[in-house]
Amino acid sequence: MMRLTPISNLMEKPSFLPPFMFGLLFATFGVILSAKYSSITVDQSALLALKSLITHDPHNFLTTNWSTSTSVCSWIGVTCGSKHYRVTALNLSSMDLTGTISSQLGNLSFLAWLDIHQNSFLGSLPIELTNLRRMKYLDFGNNSFNGEIPLWFGCFSKLQTLSLYLNNFIGVIPSTLGNLSKLERLSLGGNQITGGIPNSLFKCKELKFLSLFNNSLEGSIPTEIENLTLLKTLGLGINHFKGKIPSTIGNLTTLEVIDLAYNNLSGEIPLVIGNLASLQMLYLFNNRLIGEIPLVIGNLTSLRELYLGNNKLTGKIPLVIGNLTSLLVLYLGNNTLTGEIPLVIGNLTSLQSLYLSYNKLTGEIPLVIGNLASLQMLYLFNNRLTGEIPLVIENLTSLRELYLDNNKLTGEIPSVIGNLISLTDINLGLNYFTGEIPLVIGNLTSLRVLDLYNNKLTGEIPLVIGNLTSLRVLDLSNNKLTGIISCFFYSPFCY
């Protein structure tokens, strides 16, 4: 028999739903609120734990700003996400802080960006940082951290930037860094790292910036470097690498900067260097490279700085050097280059520094040197140059340092040199200059160094030299000069 519920009962039941639903919603909201508040409290506690380990805060950035009376999201250096209001980024860079890293920093589970570079943090890095699985950017550079680079850095699967430069890390580069498949920037320079470059590092195919400069790395540069096809900057300078520059480097056609200076690399400069059309800076100085400067260097028309000095390079300066019209610095000093300074040097009208010293260059200083109106540094000393200083030197109005010493230059010191009022250093010693010291030397009020020793200069020492109050080095010895240096009482030569 079917039982019918009275209409009145049906009408009564909904009256019990609103209180029930209200209670349920209230409880749910309470849990969410409690969880949110708990999460913020966790983040606050982690940051306060970091603050408690700061022993020096000279600008009071954290002392006055990181206060429990305000939300962590408003603290200096702290960024929170808009959805969960959790700490997502911490930037304490360049605050002159001293202290150690709290293990509780690993509780900032939403943290993806951590930048504390250019401070004085010290000690080792706590393993609790491995909890930061969202981490994309880590910059601990220019601090005083020590110990070995932790193996657990390899667990940050989302990491794109890892900067540990200018610290006191020792040991080897951990092979676990090869697990960082998204890594784009790795900077380990300025530490005390030893061993070689681990092959696992070449699995990081997203790398665009690799800097390992100024360590104690050794061995050869691995040929597997060719795997880093996106690389723009390769910095391996000031280490103990030896052997030849690998020819596979020619496959890295996106390279803009190569720094292999101050190593023990040998052999010739590889011809494949000519493939690197995007190259802007090439530093190969202070190695043991031999042979001639390859003609393919002329392909590198984007080059702004070319440093090949302090090697054992021979032959002439190639004419293709004139193709490098974007050059700002050309450093070929301390080699065994012969022949004349090529006329094409006059094409390099953007050049600011020209270093050809300590070679066996002959002939005269070319007149085209006057085209280099932006030149600030001219170093031609310790060669076999002859002839006079060309009068076109007056065009070099930006010139600050002029070093022509230890050549076979003759004639008088041109009076146009007095127009070069930016000059701070002049060294014309160990030549065969004759005549008097021009009075216009007194116009060079910024002069700090004046070396005219070992020439055949005659006449009286100009009184105007005493007016050069910035002068710190004066050498007029081994000439045929007469007179005394008359000067103001504050001149360094008046004692």
C-alpha positions as CSV (number, residue, x, y, z in Angstrom):
1,M,0.0,0.0,0.0
2,M,1.5,3.3,-1.1
3,R,2.0,5.9,1.6
4,L,1.5,9.5,0.7
5,T,3.4,12.2,2.5
6,P,1.2,15.1,3.5
7,I,1.7,18.3,1.6
8,S,2.3,20.1,4.9
9,N,5.4,17.9,5.6
10,L,6.9,18.6,2.2
11,M,6.5,22.2,2.8
12,E,8.3,22.0,6.2
13,K,11.5,20.2,5.0
14,P,13.1,23.0,3.1
15,S,13.0,25.1,6.3
16,F,15.8,22.9,7.6
17,L,18.2,23.3,4.6
18,P,19.3,27.0,4.9
19,P,20.8,26.5,8.4
20,F,22.5,23.3,7.3
21,M,23.9,24.9,4.1
22,F,25.0,27.9,6.1
23,G,26.9,25.8,8.6
24,L,28.5,23.8,5.8
25,L,29.6,27.0,4.0
26,F,30.9,28.6,7.2
27,A,32.9,25.5,8.0
28,T,34.4,25.3,4.5
29,F,35.2,29.1,4.5
30,G,36.8,28.6,7.9
31,V,39.1,25.8,6.6
32,I,40.1,27.9,3.6
33,L,40.7,31.0,5.7
34,S,42.7,28.9,8.2
35,A,44.8,27.3,5.5
36,K,45.4,30.7,3.9
37,Y,46.4,32.3,7.2
38,S,48.5,29.3,8.0
39,S,50.4,29.5,4.7
40,I,51.0,33.2,5.2
41,T,52.2,32.5,8.7
42,V,54.6,29.8,7.3
43,D,56.0,32.4,4.8
44,Q,56.3,35.0,7.5
45,S,58.1,32.6,9.8
46,A,60.5,31.6,7.1
47,L,61.4,35.2,6.3
48,L,61.7,36.2,10.0
49,A,64.1,33.2,10.5
50,L,66.2,34.6,7.6
51,K,66.1,38.1,9.2
52,S,67.2,36.7,12.6
53,L,70.4,35.4,10.9
54,I,71.3,38.8,9.4
55,T,74.1,40.2,11.5
56,H,74.6,43.4,9.6
57,D,72.0,45.5,7.9
58,P,73.7,48.9,7.5
59,H,70.8,50.5,5.6
60,N,68.1,49.0,8.0
61,F,66.2,47.6,5.0
62,L,65.0,44.6,6.9
63,T,65.4,45.9,10.5
64,T,62.7,48.6,10.0
65,N,60.6,47.1,7.1
66,W,60.2,43.4,7.9
67,S,57.7,43.8,10.7
68,T,54.9,41.5,11.9
69,S,52.6,44.6,12.0
70,T,52.4,44.5,8.2
71,S,51.7,41.8,5.6
72,V,54.8,40.0,4.3
73,C,53.6,40.9,0.8
74,S,54.4,44.5,1.5
75,W,57.9,43.8,2.9
76,I,60.8,45.2,0.9
77,G,62.2,42.7,-1.6
78,V,59.1,40.4,-1.3
79,T,56.7,39.6,-4.1
80,C,53.5,37.6,-3.6
81,G,51.3,35.8,-6.1
82,S,47.9,37.4,-6.8
83,K,46.0,34.1,-6.4
84,H,47.3,32.5,-3.3
85,Y,49.1,35.5,-1.7
86,R,52.2,33.3,-1.2
87,V,55.7,34.6,-1.5
88,T,56.9,33.9,-5.1
89,A,60.0,36.1,-5.3
90,L,62.6,37.3,-2.9
91,N,65.1,40.0,-4.1
92,L,67.6,41.2,-1.5
93,S,70.3,42.0,-4.0
94,S,72.8,44.8,-3.4
95,M,71.6,45.6,0.2
96,D,75.1,45.2,1.8
97,L,73.7,42.5,4.1
98,T,75.8,40.1,6.2
99,G,74.6,36.8,7.5
100,T,73.8,33.2,6.8
101,I,70.9,31.5,5.0
102,S,68.2,30.0,7.2
103,S,67.1,26.5,6.5
104,Q,63.5,27.7,7.0
105,L,63.9,29.5,3.6
106,G,63.0,26.0,2.2
107,N,59.5,26.5,3.6
108,L,58.7,29.1,1.0
109,S,57.1,26.5,-1.2
110,F,55.8,28.9,-3.8
111,L,59.2,30.6,-4.3
112,A,60.4,30.7,-7.9
113,W,62.8,33.7,-7.8
114,L,65.6,34.1,-5.3
115,D,68.2,36.9,-5.8
116,I,70.6,37.8,-3.0
117,H,73.6,38.8,-5.1
118,Q,76.1,41.4,-4.1
119,N,75.9,41.0,-0.3
120,S,78.1,39.3,2.3
121,F,76.3,36.1,3.0
122,L,78.6,33.4,4.1
123,G,78.6,29.7,5.2
124,S,77.2,26.8,3.2
125,L,73.8,26.5,1.6
126,P,71.2,24.5,3.5
127,I,69.9,21.3,1.9
128,E,66.3,22.4,2.8
129,L,66.4,24.6,-0.2
130,T,65.7,21.5,-2.2
131,N,62.1,21.9,-1.2
132,L,61.8,24.9,-3.5
133,R,60.6,22.8,-6.5
134,R,59.1,25.8,-8.3
135,M,62.5,27.6,-8.5
136,K,63.4,29.2,-11.8
137,Y,65.9,31.8,-10.9
138,L,68.8,31.6,-8.3
139,D,71.4,34.3,-8.0
140,F,73.8,33.9,-5.0
141,G,76.6,35.8,-6.8
142,N,79.1,38.1,-5.2
143,N,78.9,36.8,-1.7
144,S,81.1,34.7,0.6
145,F,79.6,31.3,0.4
146,N,82.0,28.4,0.8
147,G,82.2,24.6,0.6
148,E,81.4,22.5,-2.5
149,I,78.7,23.3,-5.0
150,P,75.8,21.1,-3.7
151,L,74.9,18.1,-5.7
152,W,71.3,18.8,-5.0
153,F,71.2,21.8,-7.3
154,G,70.4,19.2,-9.9
155,C,67.0,18.7,-8.5
156,F,65.6,22.1,-9.6
157,S,64.0,20.8,-12.7
158,K,62.5,24.2,-13.6
159,L,65.7,26.2,-13.1
160,Q,66.6,28.6,-15.9
161,T,69.3,30.7,-14.2
162,L,72.0,29.6,-11.7
163,S,74.5,32.3,-10.6
164,L,77.1,31.4,-8.0
165,Y,79.9,33.7,-9.3
166,L,82.4,35.5,-7.0
167,N,82.1,33.3,-3.9
168,N,84.5,30.8,-2.3
169,F,83.2,27.5,-3.7
170,I,85.7,24.7,-4.0
171,G,85.6,21.2,-5.4
172,V,84.4,20.2,-8.9
173,I,81.5,21.2,-11.0
174,P,78.8,18.6,-10.0
175,S,77.7,16.4,-12.8
176,T,74.1,16.7,-11.5
177,L,73.9,20.1,-13.1
178,G,73.4,18.1,-16.3
179,N,69.9,17.4,-15.1
180,L,68.9,21.0,-15.5
181,S,67.3,20.6,-18.9
182,K,65.8,24.1,-18.9
183,L,68.9,25.9,-17.7
184,E,69.7,29.0,-19.9
185,R,72.3,30.8,-17.8
186,L,75.1,29.3,-15.7
187,S,77.6,31.5,-14.0
188,L,80.2,30.0,-11.7
189,G,83.1,32.4,-12.3
190,G,85.4,33.8,-9.6
191,N,85.5,30.8,-7.3
192,Q,88.1,28.1,-6.6
193,I,86.6,25.3,-8.6
194,T,88.9,22.6,-9.8
195,G,88.8,19.6,-12.2
196,G,87.4,19.7,-15.7
197,I,84.1,20.6,-17.4
198,P,81.8,17.6,-16.9
199,N,80.4,16.1,-20.1
200,S,77.0,16.1,-18.5
201,L,76.9,19.8,-18.7
202,F,76.6,19.6,-22.4
203,K,73.1,18.0,-22.0
204,C,71.9,21.5,-21.0
205,K,71.0,22.4,-24.5
206,E,69.1,25.5,-23.6
207,L,72.2,27.2,-22.3
208,K,72.8,30.7,-23.7
209,F,75.3,31.9,-21.2
210,L,78.1,29.8,-19.7
211,S,80.7,31.5,-17.5
212,L,83.3,29.5,-15.7
213,F,86.0,32.3,-15.7
214,N,88.7,32.7,-13.0
215,N,88.7,29.3,-11.4
216,S,91.3,26.5,-11.4
217,L,89.7,24.4,-14.1
218,E,92.0,22.2,-16.2
219,G,92.2,19.7,-19.0
220,S,91.1,20.4,-22.5
221,I,88.0,22.2,-23.7
222,P,85.7,19.3,-24.6
223,T,84.7,18.9,-28.2
224,E,81.1,18.2,-27.0
225,I,80.8,21.9,-26.5
226,E,79.2,21.8,-29.9
227,N,76.0,20.5,-28.4
228,L,75.3,24.0,-26.9
229,T,74.0,25.3,-30.2
230,L,72.1,28.2,-28.5
231,L,75.2,29.6,-26.7
232,K,75.8,33.3,-27.0
233,T,78.5,33.8,-24.3
234,L,81.3,31.4,-23.5
235,G,83.5,32.5,-20.7
236,L,86.4,30.1,-19.8
237,G,89.1,32.7,-19.2
238,I,91.6,32.7,-16.3
239,N,91.9,28.9,-15.8
240,H,94.4,26.2,-16.7
241,F,92.9,24.8,-19.9
242,K,95.4,23.4,-22.3
243,G,95.5,21.8,-25.7
244,K,94.0,23.2,-28.9
245,I,90.8,25.3,-29.3
246,P,88.4,22.6,-30.4
247,S,87.3,23.0,-34.1
248,T,83.7,22.1,-33.0
249,I,83.5,25.7,-31.6
250,G,82.8,26.7,-35.2
251,N,79.4,25.1,-35.0
252,L,78.2,27.6,-32.3
253,T,77.1,30.1,-34.8
254,T,75.0,32.1,-32.3
255,L,78.1,33.0,-30.2
256,E,78.6,36.7,-29.5
257,V,81.3,36.5,-26.8
258,I,84.2,34.1,-26.5
259,D,86.6,34.5,-23.6
260,L,89.5,31.9,-23.5
261,A,92.1,34.4,-22.2
262,Y,94.7,33.6,-19.6
263,N,94.9,29.8,-20.2
264,N,97.6,27.5,-21.6
265,L,95.9,26.9,-25.0
266,S,98.3,26.0,-27.8
267,G,98.2,25.5,-31.6
268,E,96.8,27.8,-34.2
269,I,93.6,29.9,-34.1
270,P,91.2,27.5,-35.8
271,L,89.9,28.6,-39.2
272,V,86.4,27.7,-38.2
273,I,86.4,30.9,-36.1
274,G,85.4,32.6,-39.3
275,N,82.0,30.9,-39.2
276,L,81.0,32.9,-36.1
277,A,79.5,35.9,-37.9
278,S,77.6,37.1,-34.8
279,L,80.8,37.4,-32.7
280,Q,81.2,40.7,-31.0
281,M,84.0,40.0,-28.6
282,L,86.9,37.6,-29.0
283,Y,89.4,37.2,-26.1
284,L,92.3,34.8,-26.8
285,F,95.1,36.8,-25.2
286,N,97.6,35.3,-22.7
287,N,97.9,31.8,-24.2
288,R,100.5,30.0,-26.3
289,L,98.8,30.3,-29.7
290,I,101.1,30.1,-32.7
291,G,100.9,30.7,-36.4
292,E,99.5,33.7,-38.3
293,I,96.3,35.6,-37.7
294,P,93.9,33.7,-40.0
295,L,92.4,35.6,-42.9
296,V,89.0,34.4,-41.9
297,I,89.1,36.9,-39.1
298,G,87.9,39.4,-41.7
299,N,84.5,37.6,-41.8
300,L,83.8,38.7,-38.3
301,T,82.4,42.1,-39.2
302,S,80.4,42.4,-36.0
303,L,83.5,42.3,-33.9
304,R,83.8,45.2,-31.4
305,E,86.8,43.9,-29.3
306,L,89.6,41.7,-30.6
307,Y,92.2,40.6,-28.1
308,L,95.0,38.3,-29.5
309,G,97.9,39.7,-27.5
310,N,100.4,37.9,-25.4
311,N,100.7,34.8,-27.6
312,K,103.3,33.7,-30.1
313,L,101.6,34.8,-33.3
314,T,103.8,35.6,-36.3
315,G,103.5,37.1,-39.7
316,K,102.0,40.3,-40.8
317,I,98.9,42.1,-39.6
318,P,96.4,40.8,-42.3
319,L,94.8,43.4,-44.6
320,V,91.4,41.9,-43.8
321,I,91.6,43.6,-40.5
322,G,90.3,46.6,-42.3
323,N,86.9,44.8,-42.7
324,L,86.3,45.1,-39.0
325,T,84.9,48.6,-39.1
326,S,82.9,48.1,-35.8
327,L,86.1,47.5,-33.8
328,L,86.5,49.5,-30.6
329,V,89.5,47.7,-29.3
330,L,92.3,46.0,-31.3
331,Y,94.9,44.3,-29.1
332,L,97.7,42.5,-30.9
333,G,100.6,43.4,-28.5
334,N,103.2,41.0,-27.2
335,N,103.5,38.7,-30.2
336,T,106.1,38.5,-32.9
337,L,104.3,40.3,-35.7
338,T,106.4,41.8,-38.5
339,G,105.9,44.1,-41.4
340,E,104.4,47.5,-41.5
341,I,101.2,48.8,-39.8
342,P,98.7,48.3,-42.7
343,L,97.0,51.3,-44.2
344,V,93.7,49.6,-43.8
345,I,94.0,50.4,-40.1
346,G,92.5,53.8,-41.2
347,N,89.2,52.1,-41.9
348,L,88.6,51.4,-38.2
349,T,87.1,54.8,-37.5
350,S,85.3,53.6,-34.4
351,L,88.5,52.4,-32.8
352,Q,89.1,53.6,-29.2
353,S,92.1,51.5,-28.2
354,L,95.0,50.3,-30.5
355,Y,97.6,48.1,-28.9
356,L,100.4,46.9,-31.2
357,S,103.3,47.1,-28.7
358,Y,106.0,44.5,-28.2
359,N,106.2,43.2,-31.7
360,K,108.7,43.7,-34.6
361,L,106.7,46.1,-36.7
362,T,108.7,48.3,-39.0
363,G,108.1,51.3,-41.3
364,E,106.5,54.6,-40.4
365,I,103.4,55.4,-38.4
366,P,100.9,55.7,-41.3
367,L,99.2,59.0,-42.0
368,V,95.8,57.2,-41.9
369,I,96.2,57.1,-38.1
370,G,94.7,60.5,-38.3
371,N,91.3,58.9,-39.4
372,L,90.9,57.4,-35.9
373,A,89.2,60.4,-34.3
374,S,87.7,58.3,-31.5
375,L,91.1,56.9,-30.5
376,Q,91.8,57.2,-26.7
377,M,94.7,54.7,-26.3
378,L,97.6,54.4,-28.8
379,Y,100.3,51.9,-27.8
380,L,103.0,51.3,-30.4
381,F,106.0,51.0,-28.0
382,N,108.7,48.3,-28.3
383,N,108.7,48.0,-32.1
384,R,111.1,49.1,-34.8
385,L,109.1,52.0,-36.2
386,T,111.0,54.8,-38.0
387,G,110.2,58.3,-39.3
388,E,108.6,61.2,-37.5
389,I,105.4,61.5,-35.5
390,P,102.9,62.4,-38.3
391,L,101.2,65.9,-37.9
392,V,97.8,64.2,-38.4
393,I,98.1,63.1,-34.8
394,E,96.4,66.4,-34.0
395,N,93.1,64.9,-35.3
396,L,93.1,62.5,-32.3
397,T,91.5,64.9,-30.0
398,S,90.1,62.2,-27.7
399,L,93.6,60.7,-27.1
400,R,94.4,60.1,-23.5
401,E,97.5,57.8,-23.6
402,L,100.3,57.9,-26.2
403,Y,103.0,55.4,-25.9
404,L,105.6,55.4,-28.7
405,D,108.7,54.6,-26.6
406,N,111.5,52.2,-27.6
407,N,111.3,52.6,-31.3
408,K,113.6,54.4,-33.8
409,L,111.5,57.5,-34.3
410,T,113.2,60.7,-35.3
411,G,112.5,64.4,-35.9
412,E,111.1,66.9,-33.5
413,I,108.2,66.5,-31.1
414,P,105.4,68.2,-33.1
415,S,103.9,71.2,-31.6
416,V,100.4,70.0,-32.6
417,I,100.6,67.6,-29.6
418,G,99.6,70.6,-27.5
419,N,96.1,70.4,-29.0
420,L,95.5,67.0,-27.5
421,I,94.3,68.4,-24.2
422,S,92.8,65.1,-23.1
423,L,96.3,63.5,-22.8
424,T,97.2,62.0,-19.4
425,D,100.2,59.9,-20.5
426,I,103.0,60.6,-23.0
427,N,105.9,58.3,-23.3
428,L,108.3,59.0,-26.2
429,G,111.4,57.6,-24.5
430,L,114.1,55.5,-26.1
431,N,113.9,57.1,-29.5
432,Y,116.0,59.7,-31.5
433,F,113.9,62.8,-31.1
434,T,115.8,66.1,-31.5
435,G,115.1,69.7,-31.0
436,E,113.5,71.4,-28.0
437,I,110.6,70.3,-25.8
438,P,107.7,72.3,-27.3
439,L,106.2,75.0,-25.0
440,V,102.7,73.8,-25.9
441,I,103.3,70.9,-23.5
442,G,102.1,73.3,-20.9
443,N,98.6,73.1,-22.4
444,L,98.2,69.5,-21.3
445,T,97.0,70.3,-17.8
446,S,95.7,66.7,-17.3
447,L,99.1,65.2,-17.9
448,R,100.2,62.6,-15.3
449,V,103.1,60.9,-17.1
450,L,105.7,62.6,-19.3
451,D,108.5,60.4,-20.3
452,L,111.0,61.8,-22.8
453,Y,114.1,60.0,-21.6
454,N,116.9,58.6,-23.8
455,N,116.5,60.9,-26.8
456,K,118.6,63.8,-28.3
457,L,116.5,66.7,-27.0
458,T,118.3,70.0,-26.5
459,G,117.6,73.4,-25.1
460,E,116.2,74.5,-21.7
461,I,113.5,72.5,-19.8
462,P,110.4,74.7,-20.4
463,L,109.2,76.5,-17.3
464,V,105.6,75.5,-18.2
465,I,106.3,72.0,-17.1
466,G,106.1,73.3,-13.5
467,N,102.5,74.3,-14.2
468,L,101.5,70.6,-14.8
469,T,100.1,70.1,-11.3
470,S,98.6,66.6,-12.2
471,L,102.0,65.3,-13.2
472,R,103.2,62.3,-11.2
473,V,105.9,60.8,-13.4
474,L,108.5,63.0,-15.2
475,D,111.6,61.5,-16.8
476,L,113.7,63.8,-19.0
477,S,117.0,61.9,-18.4
478,N,119.7,61.1,-20.9
479,N,119.1,64.1,-23.1
480,K,121.0,67.3,-23.6
481,L,118.7,69.5,-21.7
482,T,119.6,72.4,-19.5
483,G,117.9,74.5,-16.8
484,I,115.8,73.6,-13.8
485,I,112.1,72.8,-13.3
486,S,110.3,75.9,-11.9
487,C,107.0,75.0,-10.3
488,F,104.4,76.0,-7.8
489,F,104.9,74.9,-4.3
490,Y,102.2,72.2,-4.5
491,S,103.8,70.4,-7.5
492,P,105.1,66.9,-6.7
493,F,108.5,68.0,-8.0
494,C,109.0,70.9,-5.6
495,Y,110.7,69.2,-2.7
